[in-house]
């Protein structure tokens, strides 16, 4: 058993250097993943469906994450079939054959003849997939499936439709979703996966700093978005890992705001939740900065509470530690801090959040902090993570810590009416007006290795004074005329 008291690396390895290239993930690692999957499943057929080609050929192709995790293959319209029968195991990749007429549009294909050399798998034409499955399912009554499933009953996704057809043509077939098994595997990142997450984080950090160089009154949110995305794309990042969030002023209090079309004003803060994929793996970074380069006293109050909460959660990060203690620690700090500045009545205070027929009490903290502390990162920006699946942090974990406080200007009006809540509104009104339109979120990425815990997003300052020092450096001129043209287009004047 590993010692739960293993020390965290000093200052979460806060030194940032240029990221060395990540070595290609070898075919042997993908083979080991497939073997581990079969070890965890009962005998039968395993069908892993890859992403389909977009209906319109000008749209980007995104590979199914389970399929990529098990194969490393990035062409559309492919499938993987595994067979387990006692000690017998077989693996076959079904993929589109070479076709010069199509390759001129979308690039060269591997083809069945190249599958063994390129991927370590036997390859067959995907046109043969249905016939092989029909043959296998005559002698196997169990099929485990992985793919992109979901949708309403009358709106089934293509993968679901394919499996539905197999059920219909093979009565008595037992079909099980292997997602839970694969999620547990994906929750423990390999060193090669950690390498990609580290590089994604370091590239993303430099993108943030590129955006910071434009921060000033009058800058448009989309200018900051463009600066960050251009910087990491220029370093070989795959592109945004999620819809980029640049929210100034009132937009800073909207969690997933991504219109990014407002002009920032003097005296406001800007929440920038921006990060890149690198070689398929997603970083996730959020920083909040003052538009004029200096936090106001009210902004400093909120920022200090959020940063203290994040650090309290970090102190709970250790191999073998419980994931919930991170959240508990952060929430306690947030509640105590909000009580100290009058935004809630006390750290344990509640308010009426139910209805007349179904009364319920909710934490007053939830008026300002309504999301979870963090999530796993990996092939998806919200990826399976060990502590979320099994409760404990371990080697191979990769996750974010992202507390936040969001003071919406209309908070008093949206608290439900009740005699008790009416008293609460009177008590909170002054504080809400003081801190209105201040949204603060601070988010970092953490990798848990044999040597300890590394905060791989430390390339972006987060301490109050460090943020202000960075913003005190000479600003790059933003394109004021482009912003003016945009505003003319938007207003029609």
C-alpha positions in Angstrom: 0.0 0.0 0.0 1.3 3.5 -0.9 1.7 5.9 2.0 -1.1 8.4 2.1 1.2 10.9 3.6 3.5 11.2 0.6 4.6 14.9 0.3 3.3 17.2 -2.4 6.1 18.6 -4.5 7.3 22.0 -3.3 5.1 24.8 -4.4 3.4 22.4 -6.8 6.4 22.5 -9.1 5.7 26.1 -9.9 8.7 26.6 -12.3 7.6 26.7 -15.9 10.0 25.8 -18.7 9.5 25.2 -22.4 7.7 22.0 -22.8 9.6 19.1 -24.4 7.8 17.2 -27.1 5.7 14.2 -25.9 6.9 10.9 -27.3 4.2 9.2 -29.4 2.0 6.8 -27.4 3.3 3.4 -28.6 1.0 0.7 -30.1 2.0 -1.5 -27.1 0.2 0.9 -24.7 -3.0 0.8 -26.7 -2.7 -3.0 -26.8 -2.3 -3.1 -23.0 -5.5 -1.1 -22.7 -7.4 -3.5 -24.8 -6.1 -6.4 -22.9 -7.0 -4.8 -19.6 -10.5 -4.1 -20.9 -11.0 -7.8 -21.8 -9.6 -8.8 -18.4 -12.5 -6.9 -16.8 -15.3 -8.2 -18.9 -17.1 -11.5 -19.2 -16.6 -13.8 -22.2 -18.3 -12.5 -25.4 -17.9 -10.0 -28.2 -16.8 -6.4 -27.6 -17.9 -3.9 -30.2 -16.2 -0.5 -30.1 -17.6 2.0 -32.6 -15.5 4.9 -33.9 -16.9 8.3 -34.9 -18.8 8.6 -38.2 -17.7 10.9 -41.0 -19.5 14.3 -40.8 -22.5 14.5 -43.1 -21.0 17.7 -44.5 -17.4 17.2 -45.5 -16.4 20.7 -44.5 -17.2 20.0 -40.8 -14.4 18.8 -38.5 -14.3 15.1 -37.6 -14.1 14.2 -33.9 -13.1 10.7 -33.0 -15.1 8.8 -30.5 -13.2 9.0 -27.2 -13.6 5.3 -26.2 -12.5 4.2 -29.7 -9.4 6.5 -29.7 -8.4 5.4 -26.2 -8.3 1.8 -27.3 -6.8 2.2 -30.7 -5.2 5.6 -31.2 -6.8 5.6 -34.7 -8.1 8.9 -36.0 -10.0 8.0 -39.3 -13.8 8.1 -39.4 -16.1 5.2 -40.0 -14.0 2.6 -38.2 -14.9 -0.1 -35.6 -13.0 -2.4 -33.3 -14.2 -5.9 -32.6 -12.7 -7.9 -29.7 -13.6 -11.5 -28.9 -12.9 -13.2 -25.5 -13.6 -16.8 -25.0 -11.7 -18.2 -22.1 -8.0 -17.9 -23.0 -8.8 -17.1 -26.6 -8.7 -13.5 -27.6 -9.0 -11.9 -31.0 -8.7 -8.3 -32.1 -9.8 -6.9 -35.5 -9.9 -3.3 -36.7 -12.5 -2.5 -39.3 -11.7 0.5 -41.4 -12.3 2.1 -44.8 -10.1 0.9 -47.6 -7.8 3.0 -49.7 -9.7 5.1 -52.3 -7.8 7.7 -54.3 -11.0 9.5 -55.3 -11.9 10.1 -51.7 -8.4 10.6 -50.4 -8.0 13.7 -52.6 -10.7 15.3 -50.4 -9.8 14.0 -46.9 -6.2 12.6 -47.1 -4.6 9.2 -47.3 -6.2 6.3 -45.5 -4.3 3.6 -43.7 -6.4 0.8 -45.2 -6.6 -2.8 -44.0 -3.2 -3.6 -45.4 -1.5 -0.9 -43.3 -3.3 -1.6 -40.0 -0.8 -4.1 -38.7 2.2 -2.0 -39.3 0.7 1.3 -38.2 -1.5 0.2 -35.3 -0.5 -3.4 -34.4 -4.0 -4.7 -35.3 -5.3 -6.9 -38.0 -7.4 -4.8 -40.4 -10.4 -5.6 -42.5 -12.7 -3.6 -44.7 -15.4 -2.0 -42.7 -17.9 -3.2 -45.2 -17.4 -6.7 -43.7 -18.3 -5.6 -40.2 -21.9 -6.5 -40.3 -21.3 -10.0 -41.7 -18.6 -10.8 -39.1 -20.8 -9.6 -36.3 -23.7 -11.8 -37.5 -21.4 -14.8 -37.6 -19.9 -14.1 -34.2 -23.3 -13.5 -32.5 -24.6 -16.9 -33.6 -22.1 -18.5 -31.2 -21.8 -15.7 -28.6 -24.9 -14.5 -26.6 -23.1 -11.6 -24.9 -22.0 -8.4 -26.5 -20.3 -5.5 -24.7 -20.5 -2.1 -26.5 -18.6 1.1 -26.4 -19.4 4.2 -28.5 -21.3 7.5 -28.5 -24.7 6.5 -27.3 -27.7 8.6 -26.1 -30.5 10.7 -27.5 -34.2 10.5 -27.0 -36.2 7.4 -27.9 -37.3 8.9 -31.2 -33.9 10.5 -31.8 -31.4 7.7 -31.5 -27.8 8.4 -32.4 -26.1 6.4 -35.2 -24.2 4.1 -32.7 -27.4 3.4 -30.8 -29.2 2.6 -34.1 -26.5 0.2 -35.1 -26.7 -1.7 -31.8 -30.5 -1.7 -31.9 -30.4 -3.4 -35.3 -28.1 -6.1 -33.9 -30.5 -6.7 -31.1 -33.4 -7.1 -33.5 -31.6 -9.5 -35.8 -30.3 -11.6 -32.8 -33.1 -12.2 -30.4 -31.9 -13.2 -27.0 -28.6 -11.3 -27.4 -27.5 -9.8 -24.1 -26.0 -6.3 -24.7 -24.0 -4.5 -22.0 -22.5 -1.1 -22.0 -18.8 -1.3 -21.0 -18.5 2.4 -20.3 -18.2 2.0 -16.6 -15.3 -0.4 -17.0 -13.5 1.8 -19.5 -14.1 4.9 -17.4 -12.2 3.3 -14.5 -9.3 2.6 -16.9 -9.4 6.1 -18.3 -9.4 7.6 -14.8 -5.9 6.4 -14.2 -3.7 8.3 -16.7 -0.5 6.8 -18.0 2.8 8.7 -18.0 2.3 9.3 -21.7 -1.1 10.8 -21.0 0.3 13.0 -18.2 2.9 14.2 -20.7 0.2 15.4 -23.1 -1.8 17.0 -20.3 1.3 18.8 -19.0 2.1 20.2 -22.5 -1.5 21.2 -23.0 -1.4 23.1 -19.7 1.9 24.9 -20.5 0.8 25.9 -24.0 -2.6 27.1 -22.5 -0.8 29.1 -19.8 1.2 31.0 -22.4 -2.1 31.7 -24.3 -3.5 33.3 -21.2 -0.5 35.5 -20.8 -0.8 36.5 -24.5 -4.4 37.6 -23.7 -3.3 39.4 -20.6 -1.1 41.7 -22.7 -4.2 43.1 -24.3 -6.2 43.6 -21.1 -7.3 47.3 -20.8 -10.5 49.3 -20.7 -12.2 49.2 -24.2 -10.8 45.8 -25.1 -13.4 43.4 -26.6 -13.8 39.9 -25.1 -13.3 38.4 -28.5 -9.9 40.1 -28.8 -8.7 38.3 -25.7 -10.2 35.0 -27.0 -8.4 35.4 -30.3 -5.1 36.2 -28.6 -5.1 33.1 -26.4 -6.4 30.8 -29.1 -3.9 32.1 -31.7 -1.0 31.7 -29.2 -1.6 28.1 -28.4 -2.5 27.2 -32.0 0.9 28.8 -33.0 2.6 26.3 -30.6 0.9 23.2 -32.1 -2.1 23.0 -29.8 -5.1 21.3 -31.4 -7.4 24.2 -30.7 -9.8 25.1 -28.0 -10.5 22.2 -25.5 -14.0 23.7 -25.0 -16.0 26.8 -25.8 -13.7 29.7 -24.7 -15.2 31.8 -21.9 -14.2 35.4 -21.7 -16.7 37.2 -19.5 -16.3 40.8 -18.4 -18.4 42.8 -15.9 -21.8 41.2 -15.5 -20.7 38.3 -17.8 -18.2 37.3 -15.2 -21.1 35.9 -13.1 -22.4 33.6 -15.9 -20.6 30.2 -15.5 -20.6 29.1 -19.1 -20.8 32.4 -20.9 -19.1 32.1 -24.3 -20.6 34.7 -26.6 -17.4 36.7 -25.9 -18.8 39.8 -27.7 -18.9 42.5 -25.0 -16.4 45.4 -24.5 -14.8 45.5 -21.1 -15.0 48.6 -19.0 -12.8 50.3 -16.5 -13.4 49.0 -13.0 -14.6 45.6 -14.0 -13.1 42.1 -13.8 -12.8 39.6 -16.6 -13.1 35.8 -16.1 -11.0 34.0 -18.7 -11.7 30.2 -18.8 -9.5 29.2 -21.8 -7.4 26.2 -22.7 -6.1 24.1 -25.5 -6.1 20.4 -26.5 -2.6 19.0 -27.2 -2.4 15.7 -29.2 -6.0 15.0 -28.1 -5.7 15.8 -24.4 -7.4 18.8 -22.8 -6.1 21.4 -20.3 -8.5 23.7 -18.4 -7.4 27.0 -16.9 -9.4 29.9 -15.4 -8.0 33.2 -14.2 -9.8 36.4 -13.2 -8.1 39.8 -13.8 -9.1 43.5 -13.3 -9.7 45.4 -16.6 -7.6 48.4 -15.5 -4.8 46.3 -14.0 -5.7 46.9 -10.3 -8.2 45.1 -8.2 -10.7 47.3 -6.4 -11.1 46.7 -2.6 -14.4 44.8 -3.3 -12.8 42.7 -6.0 -9.8 41.9 -3.7 -12.2 40.8 -1.0 -13.8 38.2 -3.3 -10.6 37.2 -5.0 -8.8 36.5 -1.7 -11.7 34.3 -0.5 -11.6 32.2 -3.7 -7.8 31.8 -3.8 -7.8 30.8 -0.1 -10.5 28.2 -0.8 -8.5 26.8 -3.7 -5.3 26.5 -1.6 -7.3 24.8 1.2 -8.5 22.2 -1.3 -4.9 21.8 -2.6 -3.7 21.0 0.9 -6.0 17.9 0.8 -4.4 16.5 -2.4 -2.3 13.5 -1.5 -2.0 9.9 -2.8 -4.7 7.9 -1.0 -6.6 11.0 0.1 -10.4 11.3 -0.2 -11.6 13.5 -3.0 -14.5 14.8 -1.0 -12.2 16.4 1.5 -11.0 18.8 -1.2 -14.5 20.0 -1.8 -15.4 20.2 1.9 -12.3 22.3 2.7 -12.9 24.7 -0.2 -16.6 25.1 0.7 -15.9 25.8 4.3 -13.5 28.6 3.4 -15.9 30.1 0.9 -18.8 30.0 3.4 -16.7 31.6 6.1 -15.4 34.3 3.8 -18.8 35.2 2.4 -20.1 35.5 6.0 -17.2 37.8 6.9 -18.2 40.3 4.2 -21.9 40.1 4.7 -23.0 38.2 1.6 -24.4 35.4 3.8 -25.7 35.4 7.3 -23.3 32.8 8.6 -21.2 29.9 7.3 -24.0 27.4 7.9 -27.0 29.7 7.0 -29.8 28.5 4.7 -32.7 30.0 2.9 -36.1 28.8 1.6 -35.6 27.4 -1.8 -38.6 25.1 -2.2 -42.2 25.7 -2.8 -45.3 26.1 -0.6 -46.2 22.4 -1.2 -42.6 21.1 -1.1 -40.6 23.3 1.3 -36.8 22.9 1.2 -33.8 24.6 2.7 -30.7 25.4 0.6 -27.3 26.7 1.7 -26.9 30.4 1.4 -23.4 29.6 0.0 -25.1 28.1 -3.1 -26.4 31.6 -4.0 -22.9 32.4 -5.0 -21.2 29.1 -5.5 -23.3 26.6 -7.5 -20.9 24.3 -9.2 -18.5 21.5 -8.2 -15.0 22.0 -7.1 -13.4 20.4 -10.1 -13.4 17.5 -12.5 -11.1 15.0 -14.2 -9.2 16.1 -17.4 -8.0 13.9 -20.2 -9.3 13.1 -23.7 -12.4 15.1 -22.6 -12.1 18.3 -20.7 -14.5 16.6 -18.2 -12.9 13.2 -18.2 -13.2 10.2 -15.9 -11.2 10.6 -12.7 -10.2 8.1 -10.0 -11.5 10.1 -7.0 -14.8 10.7 -8.7 -15.2 7.0 -9.4 -13.7 5.4 -6.4 -13.4 8.1 -3.8 -9.6 8.3 -3.6 -6.9 10.2 -5.3 -4.1 8.0 -6.6 -1.1 7.9 -9.0 -2.5 8.6 -12.5 -5.1 11.1 -11.3 -5.5 14.3 -13.3 -8.0 16.9 -12.3 -8.9 20.5 -11.8 -9.6 22.6 -8.7 -11.8 25.6 -9.5 -13.7 27.3 -6.7 -15.6 30.4 -7.6 -17.9 33.2 -6.3 -20.4 34.9 -8.5 -22.4 37.9 -7.3 -25.2 38.5 -9.7 -26.6 42.0 -9.7 -30.2 40.6 -9.7 -29.6 38.2 -6.8 -32.0 39.8 -4.4 -34.8 39.7 -7.0 -34.3 36.0 -7.8 -34.4 34.7 -4.2 -37.8 33.2 -3.8 -40.4 35.1 -1.8 -41.2 33.9 1.7 -41.4 35.7 5.1 -38.0 34.3 6.1 -36.4 35.1 2.7 -37.8 38.6 2.8 -35.9 39.3 6.0 -32.8 37.8 4.4 -33.1 40.0 1.4 -33.1 43.1 3.5 -30.0 42.0 5.4 -28.1 41.1 2.2 -29.1 43.9 -0.1 -26.3 46.3 0.9 -23.5 43.7 0.5 -25.0 42.5 -2.8 -25.0 46.0 -4.2 -21.4 46.5 -3.0 -20.1 43.3 -4.8 -22.6 43.2 -7.7 -21.2 42.0 -11.0 -18.1 40.6 -9.5 -17.5 37.0 -10.6 -14.2 35.3 -9.6 -13.1 31.8 -10.6 -9.5 30.4 -10.3 -8.8 27.1 -11.9 -5.7 25.0 -12.0 -4.8 21.5 -13.3 -3.1 18.9 -11.1 -1.3 15.7 -12.0 -0.7 13.0 -9.4 2.6 11.1 -10.1 4.8 8.6 -8.2 6.9 11.6 -7.1 4.0 13.7 -5.9 1.5 16.3 -7.1 2.3 18.8 -9.8 0.3 22.0 -10.5 1.0 22.1 -14.2 -0.8 25.4 -14.8 1.4 27.4 -12.6 2.7 29.4 -15.6 -0.2 31.8 -15.1 0.0 34.0 -12.0 -2.8 33.6 -9.5 -1.6 35.6 -6.4 -3.2 39.0 -6.2 0.0 40.9 -6.3 1.5 38.7 -9.0 -1.5 39.3 -11.2 -1.3 43.1 -10.8 2.5 43.0 -11.4 1.9 41.1 -14.7 -0.8 43.5 -15.7 1.5 46.5 -14.9 3.8 45.5 -17.7 3.4 47.5 -20.9 0.2 46.7 -22.6 0.0 45.8 -26.3 -2.4 48.1 -28.2 -5.7 46.4 -29.0 -7.5 47.1 -32.2 -9.8 49.9 -31.1 -11.0 50.5 -34.7 -12.0 46.9 -35.2 -14.0 47.1 -31.9 -15.6 50.3 -33.1 -16.6 48.7 -36.4 -18.0 45.7 -34.5 -20.1 48.0 -32.3 -21.4 49.8 -35.3 -22.4 46.5 -37.0 -24.1 45.4 -33.8 -26.0 48.6 -33.1 -26.6 49.6 -36.7 -25.2 53.1 -36.1 
